[in-house]
Amino acid sequence: MKNYYIKIFYSLFAVLLFGIQLQAQTTKIRGKITDKATNEAIPFVNIVLKGTTAGTISDFKGEYFLETKAVSDSLTLSCLGYLPTTVAIIKQSFQTIDIEMEQLNTQLNEVVVLPGENPAHVLLKKVIAKKEINNPKNINSYSYECYNKLQFDINNFDERFKKNKLMNKLQFVFDYVDTSAITGKTYLPFYLSSLYPIIFFRVNQGWKERLLKHPEFRVLKTRVLLSLRVKCIKHLTSTTIPLTYLDRAL
């Protein structure tokens, strides 16, 4: 009977001793991570027990808790914008460690910006360099496209002109008034002529031909001009355009 109680005692003692050993083999660490300069909490810091895969991250308040049976002598911390930090710990014990991390000051390499050359200037220099070679006087034959545009506008009119009795029935014409982007003045476009000829020339045969590729001749706002009774006299060309408006020459 005595031996029976002795066996029970030794069994309980072994279980208690084994539990103490398990408790001693567990490392528990808690604390808070802050910015060394501002003392503000740093969230989402990676915390790893050095040399192991055990780790955790800090929460929004910068607080963390790590419990592991892995054995190590330090913690390594990393976070974007901060220098890597290593902190010593006591193995297989419960401890509170508050950690400060230092911000990473990134210095960019010096960048030297030199003035470049406008690509248009490069092209113009090439054109000037070959100016004599491409001179029409030195070429036996050549052709080119030419665009000509002629536009007439009515301007320098004010509110008094609009309120004139003669304009009572013609107020609709002012719906077509536009404003110049250059001068800022208002104007009423009433005539436009444009020509798009192709010029052919050959020296050895002594002839020059002018072909209208896209001839265009139109009067803007036809309804307006018909109402105003604009009359074209003689031949209407891009250089000679005698017009009359209400029996007054323009």
RAURHU-V518623 format. One record per backbone hydrogen bond with DSSP energy under -0.5 kcal/mol. NH is the residue of the N-H (numbers start at 1). CO is the residue of the C=O. Records with the same first field share a line. If there is no record, write none. Layout:
NH->CO, CO
This chain:
5->1
6->2
7->3
8->4
9->5
10->6
11->7
12->8
13->9
14->10
15->11
16->12
17->13
18->14
19->15
20->16
21->17
22->18
23->19
24->20
25->21
26->22, 23
27->68
28->26, 93
29->66
30->95
31->64
33->62
34->99
35->40
36->101
39->35
42->33
43->41
44->58
46->78
47->45, 56
48->76
49->54
50->48, 74
52->49
56->47
58->45
59->63
62->59
64->31
66->29
68->27
75->87
76->48
77->85
78->46
82->79
83->102
85->77
87->75
89->73
91->89
93->90
95->28
97->30, 95
99->32
101->34
104->81
105->103
106->104
107->105
108->106
112->110
113->111
114->112
121->118
122->118
123->119
124->120
125->121
126->122
127->123
128->124
129->125
130->126
131->128
134->130
135->132
138->135
139->136
142->201
144->199
146->197
148->195
150->193
152->191
154->188
155->153
156->186
162->158
163->159
164->161
167->164
168->165
170->167
171->168
173->170
174->171
175->172
176->173
177->174
178->187
180->185
184->180
187->178
188->154
189->187
190->152
191->152
192->218
193->150
194->216
195->148
197->146
198->211
199->144
200->198, 209
201->142
202->207
203->140
206->203
207->202
209->200
211->198, 209
213->196, 211
214->196
216->194
218->192
220->218
224->221
225->221
226->222
227->223
228->224
229->225
230->225
231->244
233->231, 242
237->235, 240
241->239
243->241
244->231
245->248
246->228
248->245
250->243
